[in-house]
């Protein structure tokens, strides 16, 4: 399996230009800073679209997105850095997780949303992530690593067949659940973010008991469903000590704050579709982990059942299509990929896979997928190359030439650029 990591540049020169000491807005102490606030915001902005797509795209549910944005906005407003350009998104990843990127870009997964019990639990989770941003924990990590580059849509795996025209790319990072952009936090940073999460949740009007609820849910999952929380515990060390600390902190609050009721009914109403789809997505998560372990037969069986239970869940259909393609069941893979692209219109991987697998039998549909993929994640050399292939199959030579030139410009020294150059030469436009 050949891989290629696509990157967006965050230049070393920009980091050095920002170097110096700044005052941490939470602690009030000076700290080494190789990444000033403007660069921090730009880094988060550049990483955010790809991180959403690696998390299988946004959840297509307005009620869920509205709740996440509303709660996140209230938390940001009472935080130590309210002026940051915060964005909050609910993403389709079935793993239990939440993550923050520098500059205030925050996501919570469907896997976690389906297991929480109240708005207050969600507010404490998101407050915790806001705490990572306000205390500049991710920035501290990047300072240590002299972070100079960032992934776009993860490693890309080429799937070849006997027909060289029928070869494209699949976002392996998204398929295997690889959150390459995330910082790994220390226990001290986790404790500080727990404190800030409770503080922000209370100031925003939520019950601090949501933190206790959340910690209990996560510890239970660690024991009963370890596979569902592996990424969460890799980046957010969990312990019974953190639960005990949260219980002590909540107990020390004034009764009028401590005894605020949990908003369970409102939460369950907003996430009812996510909860109803949980079984299908849990199966999809198991299938995706099996794909990562190269257990294709077992993965396909899990994903087939997930697809049966969630026929309108586009990314499940797409994951199933990938497993079928890997099992060399081309006709079934094409059918599933077509449905995946139809339902998951805002997911880059669904459109990329849908286009790739339809390229040979239906280049017009493939072209539509590649054009949507370009809208979702502009600038991918692979998409331009495959768009050129679709146009060429449709007899639209001049447009194909333009697409191949675009692919060559986007990847002048790589394999995709070389393939585009070869196509251009074959068309007499080298």
Secondary structure, DSSP 8 states (H G I E B T S, - for coil): --EEEEEEE--HHHHHHT-EEEE-TTT--EEEESS-HHHHHHHHHHHHHHHHHHTTSB-S-HHHHHHHHHHHHHHHHTSTTTTS--EEEEE---SS-EEEETTTEEEEEHHHHTT--SHHHHHHHHHHHHHHHHTTHHHHHHHHHT--EEEEEEEEEEE--SSTTS-EEEEHHHHHT--TT---B-HHHHHHHHHHHHHHHHHTT--THHHHHHHHHHHHHHHH-GGGGHHHHHHB---HHHHHHHHHHHHTS-HHHHT----HHHHHHHTHHHHHTHHHHHHHHHHHHHHHTT-HHHHHHHHHHHHHHTTT-HHHHHHHHHHHHHTT-HHHHHHHHHHHHHH-TT-HHHHHHHHHHHTTT-HHHHHHHHHHHHHHSTT-HHHHHHHHHHHHHTT-HHHHHHHHHHHHHHTTTSHHHHHHHHHHHHTT--
